[in-house]
Amino acid sequence: MSELKRCTLEQAIAYTPHDPVRPNIPANWRVSGANEMYYTNGSWGEIDKPNAVLCMANLIAIPKDEGELMGLKFGDIAIFYTVWSNVKGAGRDIIFKVWDMLKARKTNRRYVTLSPKTEMAMKFHLSNGAKLISTNDTTYNFEYGAPTLTEIRGGM
């Protein structure tokens, strides 16, 4: 089983060029302030070949694009803005490992994605239990742990 680890600036610099979703977000921003970057590694533990990488920001609101992502102030909404994997199943694995870690930390009240507006992102997040909460010009926002309308109304 792969271990979840927080990235150092050196690792962020090494991993960022391989980000297929948001390679233009600077490595130093990904690990500064309340921004966080995690990876899982295989048994070899090579710096240049993680099983999966996830980047997130803790913000006061839900961004609709990269400009808002990088411009909003820090807060208690966890925004997962990029995830990629080099091993089948590792993307799903890292999302749930980070989500579990954050829930145990009890510092975030919501867990939301800033996902590219693609069919692949739609299928991935919906098949992993997230709810689509917003459709934007170039992105989707999905929420993990969001109650359904039935749950909100108290029904089964």
C-alpha positions as CSV (number, residue, x, y, z in Angstrom):
1,M,0.0,0.0,0.0
2,S,1.3,3.5,-0.9
3,E,2.0,6.0,1.8
4,L,0.7,9.6,1.7
5,K,3.4,12.2,2.1
6,R,3.4,16.0,2.0
7,C,5.6,17.5,-0.7
8,T,8.6,19.7,0.0
9,L,9.4,22.7,-2.3
10,E,12.0,20.5,-4.0
11,Q,9.5,17.8,-4.8
12,A,6.9,20.4,-5.9
13,I,9.5,21.8,-8.3
14,A,10.2,18.3,-9.7
15,Y,6.5,17.2,-10.0
16,T,4.9,20.4,-11.3
17,P,6.1,20.1,-14.9
18,H,4.3,16.7,-15.1
19,D,0.9,18.1,-14.0
20,P,-1.4,17.4,-17.0
21,V,-4.2,19.6,-15.6
22,R,-2.6,22.8,-14.3
23,P,1.1,22.9,-15.1
24,N,1.2,26.7,-15.2
25,I,0.5,27.1,-11.4
26,P,3.9,27.7,-9.9
27,A,5.5,25.1,-7.7
28,N,6.2,27.5,-4.9
29,W,2.5,28.6,-4.8
30,R,1.4,25.0,-4.4
31,V,3.3,24.5,-1.1
32,S,3.1,28.1,0.3
33,G,0.8,29.4,3.1
34,A,-2.3,27.2,3.5
35,N,-1.7,25.5,0.1
36,E,-0.8,21.8,0.2
37,M,0.6,19.3,-2.2
38,Y,0.7,15.5,-1.5
39,Y,2.0,12.4,-3.2
40,T,1.9,8.7,-2.8
41,N,4.9,6.6,-3.7
42,G,5.5,3.0,-4.6
43,S,8.1,0.7,-3.0
44,W,10.9,2.5,-5.0
45,G,10.1,6.0,-3.6
46,E,11.7,7.9,-6.5
47,I,11.2,11.6,-6.4
48,D,10.5,11.8,-10.1
49,K,7.9,9.0,-10.3
50,P,5.2,9.2,-7.6
51,N,2.2,6.9,-7.9
52,A,-0.1,10.0,-7.7
53,V,0.0,13.7,-6.8
54,L,-2.8,15.9,-5.4
55,C,-2.7,19.7,-5.0
56,M,-5.1,21.6,-2.8
57,A,-5.8,25.0,-1.4
58,N,-7.7,26.0,1.7
59,L,-9.9,28.9,0.7
60,I,-12.7,31.1,1.9
61,A,-14.9,30.5,-1.2
62,I,-15.2,28.1,-4.1
63,P,-13.3,29.3,-7.2
64,K,-14.6,29.0,-10.7
65,D,-11.2,29.3,-12.4
66,E,-7.5,29.4,-11.8
67,G,-7.5,33.2,-11.4
68,E,-10.0,32.9,-8.5
69,L,-8.1,29.9,-7.1
70,M,-4.9,31.9,-6.8
71,G,-6.6,35.1,-5.8
72,L,-8.9,34.1,-3.0
73,K,-7.9,34.4,0.7
74,F,-7.2,31.4,2.9
75,G,-10.2,29.7,4.6
76,D,-11.8,26.4,5.6
77,I,-12.9,25.1,2.2
78,A,-10.5,22.5,0.9
79,I,-10.2,22.9,-2.9
80,F,-8.7,19.9,-4.7
81,Y,-7.5,21.6,-7.9
82,T,-5.3,19.0,-9.6
83,V,-4.7,15.3,-9.3
84,W,-2.7,13.0,-11.5
85,S,-1.4,9.5,-11.3
86,N,1.2,7.2,-12.9
87,V,-0.4,4.0,-11.6
88,K,-4.0,2.8,-12.2
89,G,-6.2,3.5,-9.2
90,A,-3.7,5.8,-7.5
91,G,-5.7,9.0,-8.3
92,R,-8.7,7.7,-6.5
93,D,-6.5,6.4,-3.7
94,I,-4.8,9.8,-3.1
95,I,-8.1,11.7,-3.1
96,F,-9.6,9.5,-0.4
97,K,-6.3,9.5,1.6
98,V,-6.1,13.3,1.6
99,W,-9.9,13.6,2.3
100,D,-9.6,11.2,5.3
101,M,-6.6,13.1,6.6
102,L,-8.4,16.4,6.4
103,K,-11.5,15.1,8.1
104,A,-9.3,13.8,11.0
105,R,-7.7,17.2,11.2
106,K,-11.1,18.9,11.5
107,T,-10.0,22.2,9.9
108,N,-12.1,22.1,6.8
109,R,-15.9,22.3,6.6
110,R,-16.2,21.5,2.9
111,Y,-14.2,19.4,0.3
112,V,-14.6,20.7,-3.3
113,T,-12.8,20.2,-6.6
114,L,-11.9,22.7,-9.3
115,S,-12.0,20.2,-12.1
116,P,-11.5,20.7,-15.9
117,K,-14.7,20.7,-17.8
118,T,-14.2,17.3,-19.4
119,E,-16.2,14.1,-19.6
120,M,-13.4,12.2,-17.9
121,A,-13.5,14.5,-14.9
122,M,-17.3,14.2,-14.7
123,K,-17.2,10.4,-14.8
124,F,-14.3,10.2,-12.4
125,H,-15.8,12.3,-9.6
126,L,-19.4,11.1,-10.0
127,S,-18.2,7.4,-9.9
128,N,-16.3,8.2,-6.7
129,G,-19.2,9.6,-4.8
130,A,-18.8,13.4,-5.4
131,K,-21.8,15.6,-6.2
132,L,-21.7,18.2,-9.1
133,I,-22.4,21.5,-7.4
134,S,-21.4,24.0,-10.1
135,T,-20.8,24.2,-13.9
136,N,-18.6,27.1,-14.9
137,D,-17.2,28.3,-18.3
138,T,-14.1,26.0,-18.2
139,T,-14.5,24.0,-15.0
140,Y,-16.7,21.9,-12.8
141,N,-16.9,22.0,-9.0
142,F,-17.7,18.7,-7.4
143,E,-18.1,18.3,-3.6
144,Y,-17.1,15.2,-1.7
145,G,-19.3,14.6,1.4
146,A,-22.1,16.9,0.1
147,P,-25.5,15.8,1.3
148,T,-28.1,15.0,-1.3
149,L,-31.5,16.8,-1.3
150,T,-33.0,13.7,0.1
151,E,-30.5,13.7,3.0
152,I,-31.1,17.4,3.6
153,R,-34.9,16.9,3.8
154,G,-34.4,13.9,6.2
155,G,-35.6,11.2,3.8
156,M,-33.9,7.9,2.9
